[in-house]
Amino acid sequence: MIRIRAGAPRRMRPGAAFLAVGTGLVLHARRALLRELRQARAVAGAARSVLLRPLPPRVAGLHLAAAQLPADRGAAVGGDLYEVIATEHGVRVVIGDVRGHGLAARGTVAAVLDDFREAVHDEADLTGVLRRLDWVLARHVREREPDPQAAEHFVTVLLLEIAADGALHALNCGHPWPYRLNTRGARPLTEADPLPPLGPFPLPSDVPGEHLGRLLPGETLVLYTDGVEDARDTGGRFFPLAAVLTEATRAGPPSPQAVLRAVFTRLLQHTEQRPADDVAVLVLHNDRRVSGQVSTERGAGLCR
């Protein structure tokens, strides 16, 4: 009989040794993968908060809500952008859509939003803001793509200014006009032809703006990107945004959150949870009880 003295090392069988080493490698790889996943989520969350910062619930007497849905399911943000900022010139709003998806589109979103956040305080009128955005887009494209003929680069942009008395002033470069919601249902804010998108063509020397009356107390504006109305069902039918918004007003003035829920619920049903393009919706409700009421609440944005 072979006796093993106490404390003598036992030999591990080759199969057991292989299993132990393999298990260790698997656990190490799993920990590394989870660590990278946590880092990727943190980076994505940081990118989203920088690009499309969460909107406060109110800005200068306006009740706000916004949401976005990137077409790329793995992305935290897409090629859509929006922002709302209270300034001494009034509440200024931007919503836009960058051509394409992915990192390149997100870089353009960052460039446009960064400049908008400064220009709205510096420029006395919206024309100055638009020219700043056009300039920064051209510079961004030159830095990213030395040959401007190699690809098309453009951004649709809608700028809105809402004065203390509700007066609306707008500049539109290729973007869908918002809908106005009131007791009569949902109607486009205007049918005016927009300017071309920023990028392919220089801005004209005289940029025509639109004076669109007033946003009255109790009225709502719904701004959106073209991924909403262009969304199709399996039969090729476009999403009926106007009908969905009109239905949302039948029980009385809906809250901005209720408008978002109605649009996104119906949109996901319409596309069977698979919208083909980035989608962003921004809702502004005039909660000002007295004409000319101005709040000191700060403005911030979202894509948002």
FENSULKA-V567848 format. One record per helix or strand of 3 or more residues. SS is the DSSP state (h for helix, s for strand). FROM is the first residue (numbers start at 1). TO is the last residue. Records with the same first field share a line. If there is no record, write none. Layout:
BEGIN
SS=FROM-TO, FROM-TO
END
This chain:
BEGIN
h=14-51, 102-122, 126-144, 226-229, 241-248, 256-271
s=62-69, 80-87, 90-98, 155-162, 167-173, 179-182, 185-188, 210-214, 220-224, 279-286
END
